[in-house]
């Protein structure tokens, strides 16, 4: 697996990942706002992808499907995981942790905090996606509830303190 900064040609891969989780987050694939956000993160070098195999293909070659994608915000002292998705077939294989490790290594300096909004405990995606357990294993702790997601489901902030 290779984790790297995303490029413009990765946008279709991000949309493919989004299609796998729209039942938890609401429509994204056909939402121009989502595509614009991904493109902005790519331009700002704040979008990461995980793919299998070496990255040797020229920019004109077809892209293999992405294993995962991450959109990150690096406004110290509070850093934000804006979006992290691992493809169905790659969940539980360290893809999310590798994406987080790369973003943290590149951008997180202490003291500060890293925040992510994830599913509330009562959301169906909380268990099925494994998101809450994933963040807890990385050292994040549950914090306050926040606004519901676009599909109406509960959300909660998770926070990691960095020194």
C-alpha positions in Angstrom: 0.0 0.0 0.0 1.2 3.5 -0.8 -0.1 6.6 0.9 0.5 9.9 -1.0 -0.9 13.3 -1.6 -3.8 13.3 -3.9 -3.7 14.7 -7.4 -6.5 16.0 -9.6 -6.8 12.7 -11.4 -7.8 11.1 -8.0 -11.2 13.0 -8.0 -13.1 10.0 -9.6 -11.5 7.8 -6.9 -12.8 10.0 -4.2 -16.2 10.0 -5.7 -16.1 6.2 -5.9 -15.3 6.1 -2.1 -18.1 8.6 -1.4 -20.6 6.3 -3.3 -19.8 3.5 -0.8 -20.8 5.6 2.2 -23.6 7.8 1.0 -26.1 5.7 3.0 -24.4 7.1 6.1 -23.6 10.6 5.0 -26.2 11.6 2.5 -25.6 12.4 -1.2 -22.1 13.4 -2.1 -21.2 12.0 -5.5 -23.6 14.3 -7.4 -23.1 17.2 -5.0 -20.9 19.9 -6.6 -20.0 21.2 -3.1 -18.4 17.8 -2.2 -16.4 17.7 -5.5 -15.3 21.3 -5.0 -14.2 20.5 -1.4 -12.1 17.6 -2.6 -10.6 19.7 -5.4 -9.7 22.5 -2.9 -8.1 20.0 -0.5 -6.1 18.6 -3.5 -4.9 22.0 -4.6 -3.9 22.8 -1.0 -2.0 19.5 -0.6 -4.4 18.5 2.2 -5.9 15.5 0.5 -4.4 12.0 0.8 -5.0 8.7 -0.9 -4.1 5.1 -0.3 -3.6 2.8 -3.2 -2.3 -0.6 -3.7 1.0 -1.1 -5.5 3.7 1.3 -6.7 2.8 4.7 -8.1 4.5 4.4 -11.4 1.8 5.1 -13.9 2.0 8.4 -15.9 -0.8 10.9 -15.3 -2.6 9.8 -18.5 -2.9 6.1 -17.4 -6.1 4.8 -15.8 -6.1 5.0 -12.0 -6.6 1.8 -9.9 -9.4 2.1 -7.4 -8.4 3.9 -4.2 -8.2 2.0 -1.0 -9.0 5.1 1.0 -9.0 8.9 1.0 -8.6 11.6 3.6 -9.3 15.3 3.6 -7.4 17.2 6.3 -7.3 20.7 7.8 -4.1 22.0 9.3 -5.0 25.2 11.0 -2.9 25.0 14.2 -3.5 24.6 17.0 -6.7 22.8 16.1 -6.3 20.3 13.2 -9.4 18.7 11.6 -10.1 15.4 9.9 -12.6 16.7 7.4 -13.4 13.3 5.7 -11.9 9.9 6.0 -13.2 6.8 4.1 -11.7 3.4 3.5 -13.2 1.3 0.7 -15.3 -1.7 1.7 -12.8 -4.3 0.6 -9.9 -2.6 2.5 -11.5 -2.0 5.9 -9.6 -3.5 8.8 -6.3 -3.7 6.9 -4.6 -0.5 8.3 -5.5 1.8 5.5 -7.2 4.4 7.7 -4.4 4.3 10.2 -1.8 4.8 7.4 -3.7 7.8 6.0 -3.9 9.3 9.5 -0.3 8.7 10.2 0.8 10.4 7.0 -1.4 13.5 7.6 -0.3 13.7 11.2 3.4 13.4 10.3 3.1 16.1 7.6 1.0 18.7 9.4 0.4 18.2 13.1 2.6 20.1 15.5 1.9 20.5 19.1 0.7 21.7 21.4 -2.8 21.4 19.9 -5.6 19.1 19.2 -6.9 17.0 16.3 -10.6 16.9 15.9 -13.0 14.7 13.9 -16.7 14.6 13.7 -17.9 11.0 13.6 -21.2 9.1 14.2 -23.0 9.5 17.4 -23.2 6.3 19.5 -26.9 5.7 18.4 -26.1 6.1 14.7 -26.4 2.9 12.6 -23.0 3.6 11.0 -21.3 3.9 14.4 -20.9 0.1 14.7 -21.1 -1.0 11.1 -18.4 1.5 9.9 -16.2 0.9 13.0 -15.4 4.7 13.0 -15.7 5.3 16.7 -13.5 2.3 17.6 -11.0 3.3 14.9 -10.6 6.8 16.3 -10.4 5.5 19.9 -7.6 3.1 18.9 -5.7 6.1 17.6 -6.0 7.8 21.0 -9.0 10.1 20.3 -11.6 10.5 23.0 -15.3 11.2 22.7 -16.2 14.8 23.3 -19.4 16.8 22.9 -22.2 16.0 20.5 -22.5 18.3 17.5 -25.0 19.0 14.7 -26.6 16.1 13.0 -25.2 14.9 9.6 -26.9 15.7 6.3 -28.9 12.5 6.5 -30.2 13.5 10.0 -28.1 11.1 12.0 -26.4 12.0 15.2 -22.8 13.1 15.3 -20.1 13.5 17.9 -16.7 15.2 18.1 -13.7 13.1 18.9 -10.5 14.8 20.0 -6.9 13.9 20.3 -4.5 16.1 22.3 -1.0 16.5 20.8 2.0 17.9 22.7 
